């Protein structure tokens, strides 16, 4: 097993530079792939990338990732995985697009995944089963259950729901209430017209409305909603800096009717595959602990005297925050 430590950035004279240590270790890991030990190679690589990240520190990690990691010829092996290569190339112009999530869900684009016996197929198998991808699938289940609880709480055919940055809205497939047409209104907002077209194709017969809009539109009051029983954002807050996130929470809360519920999710810093995501996937998120997520609600919670409910998935990879508007 290749489990060596990377030299610290500022060792004494004569010590190998961290860039050289990283390149040497990646060369050794590449030999695992060349020998056919793909899953072991991926496990070793993921662990090594996290050590590289820790050794470099926040200030030096981006340069190290770009110069020593991504320019190494191991990249040509890793990018045979369509999930990884799509994330890195960003064909829709941004990270974590809806087709990427479909790969993770095993839907849509996943039907074009390479054969499991190929190199790309084996890397793909490893990647879609990482803790981060498992947490994304679990997030879909949690939100679908939240939709059903909302419908049950308000009564059949009465609930109004709003999903912001909805992607392909794949939680719709798991929601009993939506599929039983027990929801009065379901609005799906996204800035990506391709995503909205897919929703219209798949879920128009369930009564889902699509609307093009961005965070800026919502914060700038160009998009306004009222009397919602549930307003949620699944993956959006992973990309929002604190001031924008806090302003968006205020606007989302204003869309609720009394008794309505706001729910957001955010990846936590304990993601085991963080090094791999930030390098070969170029999938850079703003990670927040549960308490950091709670802090985004502080001005609203103090003004409205709200209790912020914080919970995590079973692995602690994604945290959730929810508040209810007082009746």
C-alpha positions in Angstrom: 0.0 0.0 0.0 1.3 3.5 -0.9 0.7 5.5 2.2 3.6 8.0 2.6 3.6 11.4 4.2 4.1 14.5 2.2 6.9 16.7 3.2 5.9 19.9 5.0 6.0 23.1 3.0 8.8 24.7 4.9 11.3 22.1 5.8 14.9 22.7 6.2 17.5 23.0 3.5 17.9 19.9 1.4 14.3 18.7 2.0 12.3 17.9 -1.1 9.8 20.5 -2.1 6.2 19.5 -1.5 5.6 19.8 -5.3 8.2 17.1 -5.9 6.9 14.9 -3.2 3.4 15.2 -4.6 4.5 14.3 -8.1 6.5 11.3 -6.9 3.6 10.0 -4.9 1.2 10.5 -7.8 3.6 8.6 -10.1 3.6 5.7 -7.6 -0.2 5.8 -7.5 -0.4 5.8 -11.3 1.4 2.5 -11.2 -1.5 1.0 -9.3 -3.8 1.9 -12.1 -1.4 0.6 -14.7 -1.3 -2.7 -12.8 -5.1 -2.9 -12.9 -5.6 -2.1 -9.2 -8.1 0.6 -9.9 -10.2 0.6 -6.8 -7.2 0.4 -4.5 -5.6 3.2 -6.6 -8.6 5.4 -6.1 -8.7 4.8 -2.4 -5.0 5.6 -2.1 -5.3 8.6 -4.4 -8.3 10.1 -2.4 -6.4 9.7 0.9 -3.2 11.2 -0.6 -5.0 14.2 -2.0 -6.4 15.0 1.4 -2.9 14.8 2.9 -1.6 17.1 0.2 -4.3 19.5 0.9 -3.6 19.5 4.7 0.2 19.8 4.1 -0.2 22.7 1.7 -2.7 24.7 3.8 -5.5 26.9 2.5 -3.3 29.6 0.9 -1.0 27.2 -1.1 -3.4 24.4 -1.9 -4.9 25.9 -5.1 -1.5 26.4 -6.7 -0.3 23.0 -5.6 -3.4 21.4 -7.0 -3.1 23.1 -10.3 0.7 22.8 -10.8 1.6 19.5 -9.2 -1.6 17.5 -9.3 -3.6 18.3 -12.4 -0.5 18.6 -14.6 0.6 15.1 -13.7 -0.2 12.4 -16.2 -2.4 10.5 -13.7 -5.1 13.1 -14.8 -5.5 11.3 -18.2 -6.4 8.2 -16.3 -8.8 9.8 -13.8 -10.7 11.8 -16.5 -11.7 8.6 -18.2 -14.5 8.7 -15.6 -17.4 10.6 -17.2 -18.6 11.9 -13.8 -15.2 13.3 -13.0 -14.5 14.7 -16.4 -17.9 16.4 -16.7 -17.5 18.1 -13.4 -14.1 19.4 -14.4 -15.1 20.5 -17.9 -18.4 22.1 -16.9 -20.2 22.0 -20.2 -23.1 24.1 -18.8 -20.6 26.6 -17.4 -20.9 25.9 -13.7 -20.1 23.2 -11.2 -22.5 20.6 -10.0 -25.0 20.9 -12.9 -28.1 18.8 -13.1 -26.7 16.2 -15.5 -23.8 15.7 -13.1 -26.3 15.0 -10.4 -28.1 12.6 -12.7 -24.9 10.6 -12.9 -24.9 10.4 -9.1 -28.6 9.4 -9.0 -28.1 6.8 -11.6 -30.6 8.6 -13.9 -30.5 10.2 -17.3 -26.9 10.7 -18.2 -25.9 7.7 -16.1 -27.4 5.5 -18.8 -24.3 6.4 -21.0 -21.8 5.4 -18.3 -18.9 3.3 -19.5 -18.9 -0.5 -19.1 -17.9 -1.5 -15.5 -15.0 -3.6 -16.9 -13.3 -0.6 -18.5 -10.9 1.6 -16.7 -13.3 4.6 -16.9 -16.1 2.3 -15.7 -14.2 1.2 -12.6 -13.2 4.7 -11.7 -16.8 5.8 -12.3 -18.0 3.0 -10.0 -15.7 4.2 -7.2 -16.6 7.9 -7.7 -20.4 7.5 -7.6 -20.1 5.6 -4.4 -17.9 8.0 -2.5 -19.4 9.5 0.7 -20.1 12.8 -1.1 -22.2 11.1 -3.8 -23.9 8.9 -1.2 -24.8 12.1 0.7 -26.2 13.7 -2.5 -28.5 10.7 -3.0 -29.5 10.8 0.7 -30.3 14.5 0.3 -32.7 13.7 -2.5 -34.5 11.3 -0.2 -34.6 13.7 2.7 -36.1 16.5 0.6 -38.7 14.1 -1.0 -39.7 13.2 2.5 -39.9 16.8 3.5 -42.3 17.4 0.5 -44.5 14.6 1.6 -44.6 15.9 5.2 -45.5 19.3 4.0 -48.4 17.9 1.9 -49.6 15.8 4.9 -49.3 18.8 7.3 -51.4 21.2 5.1 -53.9 18.7 3.8 -54.3 17.0 0.5 -54.3 19.3 -2.5 -53.5 22.5 -0.4 -49.7 22.7 -0.2 -47.8 25.3 -2.1 -44.1 24.6 -2.6 -41.1 26.4 -4.1 -37.7 24.8 -5.0 -34.9 27.3 -5.7 -32.0 26.2 -7.9 -34.0 23.1 -8.6 -31.8 21.3 -11.2 -33.7 18.5 -12.7 -35.9 18.2 -9.6 -35.2 14.5 -9.2 -36.7 14.5 -5.7 -40.1 14.7 -7.6 -39.7 11.0 -8.6 -39.5 10.0 -4.9 -42.4 12.2 -3.6 -45.6 10.3 -3.1 -47.6 13.5 -2.6 -46.4 15.0 -5.9 -47.0 11.7 -7.9 -50.4 11.4 -6.3 -51.2 15.0 -7.3 -51.8 15.9 -3.7 -50.0 19.3 -4.0 -51.8 22.5 -5.0 -48.8 24.3 -6.5 -45.2 23.3 -7.1 -42.8 26.0 -8.5 -39.3 25.0 -9.7 -36.9 27.9 -10.2 -33.5 27.7 -11.9 -31.3 29.9 -14.0 -30.4 27.0 -16.4 -33.0 26.7 -19.2 -31.8 23.2 -20.1 -32.7 22.1 -16.6 -36.1 23.7 -16.8 -36.8 22.0 -20.1 -36.0 18.6 -18.6 -38.4 19.3 -15.7 -41.1 20.4 -18.1 -40.6 17.2 -20.1 -40.7 14.9 -17.1 -43.0 16.6 -14.6 -45.4 18.9 -16.4 -48.1 16.3 -16.1 -47.7 16.4 -12.3 -48.5 20.1 -12.4 -44.9 21.4 -11.7 -44.4 25.0 -12.9 -41.0 26.0 -14.2 -39.6 29.5 -13.9 -36.3 30.9 -14.9 -34.6 32.9 -12.2 -31.4 33.4 -10.3 -30.3 34.2 -6.8 -29.8 37.8 -7.9 -33.4 37.9 -9.2 -34.7 36.7 -5.9 -32.6 39.0 -3.7 -33.4 41.9 -6.1 -37.1 41.2 -5.7 -37.6 40.6 -9.4 -39.0 37.2 -8.4 -41.5 37.3 -5.6 -43.6 34.5 -4.2 -46.2 34.4 -1.4 -48.2 31.9 0.7 -45.7 29.0 0.3 -45.9 26.1 2.7 -42.4 24.9 1.9 -39.5 26.8 0.4 -36.2 24.9 0.0 -32.8 24.9 -1.7 -30.9 21.6 -2.0 -27.4 22.4 -3.3 -27.4 26.1 -3.7 -25.9 27.2 -0.4 -22.7 25.3 -1.1 -21.8 28.1 -3.5 -23.0 31.2 -1.7 -20.8 33.5 0.4 -22.2 34.4 3.8 -23.7 37.9 3.0 -25.5 36.5 -0.1 -26.6 33.4 1.8 -28.1 35.5 4.6 -30.0 37.8 2.3 -31.4 34.9 0.3 -32.6 33.2 3.5 -34.4 36.5 4.4 -36.1 36.5 1.0 -37.0 32.8 1.1 -38.5 33.2 4.6 -40.7 36.1 3.3 -42.3 33.8 0.8 -43.7 31.6 3.5 -47.3 31.8 4.8 -47.7 31.4 8.6 -46.8 27.8 9.5 -44.7 27.4 6.4 -41.2 25.9 6.6 -37.9 26.9 5.0 -35.2 24.2 4.4 -31.6 24.5 3.1 -28.7 22.1 2.9 -24.9 22.5 2.9 -22.0 20.2 2.7 -19.9 20.0 5.9 -16.1 20.2 6.1 -15.9 16.5 7.0 -16.4 15.3 3.4 -13.9 12.5 3.1 -13.4 13.0 -0.7 -12.8 16.8 -0.5 -9.3 16.6 -2.1 -10.5 14.7 -5.1 -13.5 17.0 -5.5 -11.4 20.1 -5.5 -8.7 18.8 -7.9 -9.8 16.3 -10.6 -13.5 17.4 -10.4 -12.8 21.1 -9.9 -15.9 21.0 -7.7 -15.2 23.7 -5.1 -17.8 24.2 -2.4 -18.2 26.4 0.6 -18.3 23.9 3.4 -20.1 24.8 6.6 -20.6 23.1 10.0 -24.0 22.9 11.5 -23.3 25.8 13.7 -21.9 27.9 10.7 -25.2 27.0 8.9 -27.1 28.2 12.0 -25.2 31.5 12.0 -26.6 32.3 8.5 -30.1 32.5 10.2 -29.0 34.6 13.2 -30.4 38.1 12.1 -33.7 36.5 11.0 -34.0 34.2 14.0 -33.4 37.0 16.5 -35.9 39.3 14.8 -38.6 36.7 14.3 -37.8 34.7 17.5 -37.3 31.5 15.6 -35.9 28.2 16.6 -33.4 27.0 14.0 -33.5 23.2 13.6 -30.0 21.8 12.6 -29.6 18.2 11.6 -27.2 16.1 9.5 -27.4 13.0 7.4 -26.2 9.8 9.0 -22.6 10.3 7.9 -22.5 13.9 8.8 -21.5 14.9 5.2 -24.4 17.3 4.5 -26.0 19.5 7.2 -29.6 20.9 7.0 -31.2 23.9 8.6 -34.9 24.5 8.9 -37.1 27.1 10.4 -40.9 27.5 10.6 -42.8 30.8 10.3 -44.8 31.4 13.3 -48.6 31.3 12.8 
